[in-house]
Amino acid sequence: MGSDVKSARKETVFDRGLADLPANLRWREWLCRIEAVLFASALPVARDDLARVVGPGASVDLLIEDLAVELAGRPYEVAQVGTGWMLRTKPAYAPAIRAAADVGGQALNLSEHDLAVLAAIAFHQPISRDGLKDIFGKEISRDLIGRLAERELIGTGPREPRRGAPYTFVTTDVFLATFGMASLRDLPDPEQLDDSGLAAL
């Protein structure tokens, strides 16, 4: 009985390299592993994390490229978000998902003001509460900042180099994923904001 418990506690050694497989099958298995990790993760997965499931020296970038080609005809795709990747449903299938799937728990439920504050943080980051007050002409509540942080849309940035060294706020990879952006370079330019009423940001 004691030996059974010991053997049950032994971890199976994870074979990253798959040296026993021919090169084409090894690549295929690495490709499947990366897809499985991305499928299982609700957040973008960084290159270093993906490298843990493939052989030393294997190119995560090339594997991602091959996976993107393989998924070309599927309703979802590999999307780069910040410094990582995730699987994301293609926009063309959004109406079908809304019609049949329960995605209510994924709704942001943010007010127009909340979204305006989030946009201000995105465009002016790193920005402190004082900086937000300058933009909006009033104090931004800690509750609002807390709601945005709780949803992981914002995080703390560097402290401002002034008396009291207040924290600043920055957007996160969750922000990028939520709004379908690969990086902050995908933020709309100021001209595009005119119609949205956010031009002053």
CORNOR-V335011 format. One record per residue. RES is the residue in three letters. PSI is psi in whole degrees, 0 to 359 (999 if undefined). OMEGA is omega as a letter, one per 20 degrees, with the letter a starting at -180 (* if undefined). NEAR is the number of other C-alpha atoms within 10 Angstrom. Layout:
res:RES psi:PSI omega:OMEGA near:NEAR
res:RES psi:PSI omega:OMEGA near:NEAR
This chain:
res:MET psi:315 omega:r near:6
res:GLY psi:319 omega:a near:7
res:SER psi:327 omega:r near:8
res:ASP psi:318 omega:r near:9
res:VAL psi:316 omega:r near:9
res:LYS psi:316 omega:a near:9
res:SER psi:327 omega:r near:11
res:ALA psi:330 omega:a near:10
res:ARG psi:341 omega:a near:9
res:LYS psi:132 omega:r near:9
res:GLU psi:141 omega:r near:7
res:THR psi:133 omega:r near:8
res:VAL psi:127 omega:a near:6
res:PHE psi:116 omega:a near:9
res:ASP psi:96 omega:r near:11
res:ARG psi:318 omega:a near:15
res:GLY psi:328 omega:a near:15
res:LEU psi:45 omega:a near:16
res:ALA psi:336 omega:a near:10
res:ASP psi:346 omega:a near:9
res:LEU psi:149 omega:r near:11
res:PRO psi:156 omega:a near:9
res:ALA psi:317 omega:a near:11
res:ASN psi:321 omega:r near:8
res:LEU psi:326 omega:r near:12
res:ARG psi:313 omega:r near:18
res:TRP psi:318 omega:a near:18
res:ARG psi:318 omega:r near:13
res:GLU psi:318 omega:r near:17
res:TRP psi:320 omega:r near:22
res:LEU psi:315 omega:r near:21
res:CYS psi:321 omega:r near:15
res:ARG psi:315 omega:a near:15
res:ILE psi:317 omega:r near:23
res:GLU psi:318 omega:a near:19
res:ALA psi:317 omega:r near:12
res:VAL psi:315 omega:r near:16
res:LEU psi:322 omega:r near:20
res:PHE psi:322 omega:a near:14
res:ALA psi:343 omega:a near:11
res:SER psi:133 omega:r near:12
res:ALA psi:345 omega:a near:13
res:LEU psi:160 omega:r near:17
res:PRO psi:144 omega:a near:20
res:VAL psi:127 omega:a near:21
res:ALA psi:157 omega:r near:15
res:ARG psi:315 omega:a near:15
res:ASP psi:324 omega:r near:11
res:ASP psi:320 omega:r near:13
res:LEU psi:328 omega:a near:21
res:ALA psi:341 omega:a near:18
res:ARG psi:346 omega:a near:13
res:VAL psi:5 omega:r near:21
res:VAL psi:169 omega:a near:23
res:GLY psi:154 omega:r near:17
res:PRO psi:133 omega:r near:10
res:GLY psi:349 omega:r near:8
res:ALA psi:140 omega:a near:14
res:SER psi:110 omega:r near:13
res:VAL psi:322 omega:a near:21
res:ASP psi:317 omega:r near:12
res:LEU psi:322 omega:r near:11
res:LEU psi:318 omega:r near:20
res:ILE psi:317 omega:r near:20
res:GLU psi:314 omega:r near:13
res:ASP psi:320 omega:r near:14
res:LEU psi:320 omega:r near:18
res:ALA psi:318 omega:r near:18
res:VAL psi:318 omega:a near:12
res:GLU psi:329 omega:a near:13
res:LEU psi:6 omega:a near:13
res:ALA psi:322 omega:a near:11
res:GLY psi:8 omega:a near:9
res:ARG psi:164 omega:a near:10
res:PRO psi:0 omega:r near:13
res:TYR psi:164 omega:a near:16
res:GLU psi:164 omega:r near:18
res:VAL psi:127 omega:r near:22
res:ALA psi:134 omega:r near:20
res:GLN psi:130 omega:r near:21
res:VAL psi:112 omega:a near:25
res:GLY psi:236 omega:a near:19
res:THR psi:11 omega:a near:13
res:GLY psi:189 omega:a near:18
res:TRP psi:156 omega:r near:22
res:MET psi:162 omega:r near:22
res:LEU psi:134 omega:a near:24
res:ARG psi:137 omega:r near:17
res:THR psi:139 omega:r near:15
res:LYS psi:143 omega:a near:13
res:PRO psi:330 omega:a near:10
res:ALA psi:339 omega:a near:10
res:TYR psi:3 omega:a near:11
res:ALA psi:316 omega:r near:11
res:PRO psi:321 omega:r near:10
res:ALA psi:320 omega:r near:9
res:ILE psi:315 omega:r near:12
res:ARG psi:327 omega:a near:11
res:ALA psi:330 omega:a near:9
res:ALA psi:338 omega:a near:8
res:ALA psi:151 omega:r near:9
res:ASP psi:96 omega:a near:9
res:VAL psi:18 omega:a near:10
res:GLY psi:324 omega:a near:9
res:GLY psi:345 omega:a near:7
res:GLN psi:356 omega:a near:8
res:ALA psi:141 omega:a near:8
res:LEU psi:325 omega:a near:11
res:ASN psi:47 omega:r near:10
res:LEU psi:142 omega:r near:13
res:SER psi:171 omega:r near:9
res:GLU psi:320 omega:r near:9
res:HIS psi:318 omega:r near:11
res:ASP psi:315 omega:r near:16
res:LEU psi:324 omega:r near:15
res:ALA psi:319 omega:r near:16
res:VAL psi:317 omega:r near:20
res:LEU psi:318 omega:r near:21
res:ALA psi:319 omega:r near:16
res:ALA psi:319 omega:r near:19
res:ILE psi:316 omega:a near:22
res:ALA psi:317 omega:a near:22
res:PHE psi:335 omega:a near:18
res:HIS psi:10 omega:a near:15
res:GLN psi:149 omega:i near:16
res:PRO psi:138 omega:a near:19
res:ILE psi:141 omega:a near:22
res:SER psi:175 omega:r near:22
res:ARG psi:326 omega:r near:19
res:ASP psi:321 omega:r near:15
res:GLY psi:320 omega:r near:18
res:LEU psi:323 omega:r near:19
res:LYS psi:321 omega:r near:13
res:ASP psi:323 omega:a near:11
res:ILE psi:315 omega:a near:15
res:PHE psi:350 omega:r near:16
res:GLY psi:13 omega:r near:10
res:LYS psi:162 omega:r near:11
res:GLU psi:136 omega:r near:13
res:ILE psi:127 omega:a near:16
res:SER psi:148 omega:r near:10
res:ARG psi:329 omega:r near:10
res:ASP psi:316 omega:r near:9
res:LEU psi:313 omega:r near:15
res:ILE psi:319 omega:r near:18
res:GLY psi:319 omega:r near:13
res:ARG psi:317 omega:r near:14
res:LEU psi:321 omega:r near:21
res:ALA psi:322 omega:r near:17
res:GLU psi:324 omega:r near:11
res:ARG psi:3 omega:r near:12
res:GLU psi:26 omega:r near:14
res:LEU psi:334 omega:r near:20
res:ILE psi:159 omega:r near:22
res:GLY psi:179 omega:r near:20
res:THR psi:140 omega:r near:15
res:GLY psi:199 omega:r near:16
res:PRO psi:155 omega:r near:15
res:ARG psi:146 omega:r near:15
res:GLU psi:140 omega:a near:14
res:PRO psi:67 omega:r near:9
res:ARG psi:176 omega:a near:7
res:ARG psi:132 omega:a near:6
res:GLY psi:343 omega:r near:8
res:ALA psi:64 omega:a near:11
res:PRO psi:150 omega:r near:16
res:TYR psi:151 omega:r near:17
res:THR psi:169 omega:r near:19
res:PHE psi:145 omega:r near:24
res:VAL psi:159 omega:r near:22
res:THR psi:167 omega:a near:23
res:THR psi:176 omega:r near:20
res:ASP psi:331 omega:r near:23
res:VAL psi:320 omega:r near:19
res:PHE psi:310 omega:a near:23
res:LEU psi:313 omega:a near:21
res:ALA psi:318 omega:a near:22
res:THR psi:323 omega:a near:15
res:PHE psi:13 omega:r near:11
res:GLY psi:36 omega:a near:15
res:MET psi:145 omega:r near:18
res:ALA psi:325 omega:r near:18
res:SER psi:175 omega:r near:16
res:LEU psi:344 omega:r near:16
res:ARG psi:343 omega:r near:8
res:ASP psi:357 omega:r near:11
res:LEU psi:145 omega:r near:16
res:PRO psi:149 omega:r near:10
res:ASP psi:165 omega:a near:11
res:PRO psi:325 omega:r near:12
res:GLU psi:325 omega:a near:9
res:GLN psi:343 omega:a near:12
res:LEU psi:345 omega:a near:14
res:ASP psi:315 omega:a near:11
res:ASP psi:339 omega:a near:8
res:SER psi:351 omega:a near:8
res:GLY psi:7 omega:a near:10
res:LEU psi:13 omega:a near:14
res:ALA psi:328 omega:a near:12
res:ALA psi:345 omega:a near:10
res:LEU psi:999 omega:* near:17
